[in-house]
Amino acid sequence: MAIQHAKPGEVFDVGLLGDAIASTKTSTLLKTEAFEVLRLNLPAGKVIAEHKARGEITVQCIEGRVIFTAMGDANELTAGKMLFLSAAEPHAVQALEDSSLLVTLILGKK
């Protein structure tokens, strides 16, 4: 079964999940050859160990609170906060609360 992604011109919801945040799985909202957007949902206490993305990324906190570590700094992201990282920049994430992040990865042409 193919994964359903948003189609050009389609409106989709990236609003608050509220009480449903703990039971909502991470999902890829759209993907093209050039970029990918996913909604990353993390339960409180979840740690994503240091890793790298092959392209540039943006991370926007929709709700909750996370510590995002990159470039030698640990930054707290809360609702409405966003950050940008260059390609292949090592980073890690720790959820302080149930959290939802909108992550955009710039993939470039293959």
Buried (B, 14 or more C-beta within 10 A) or exposed (E): EEEEBEEEEEEEEEEEBEEEBEEEEEEBBBBEEEBBBBBBBBEBEBEBEEEEBEBBBBBBBBBBBBBBBBEEEEEEBEEEBEBEBEBEEEBBBBBBBBBBBBBBBBBEEE
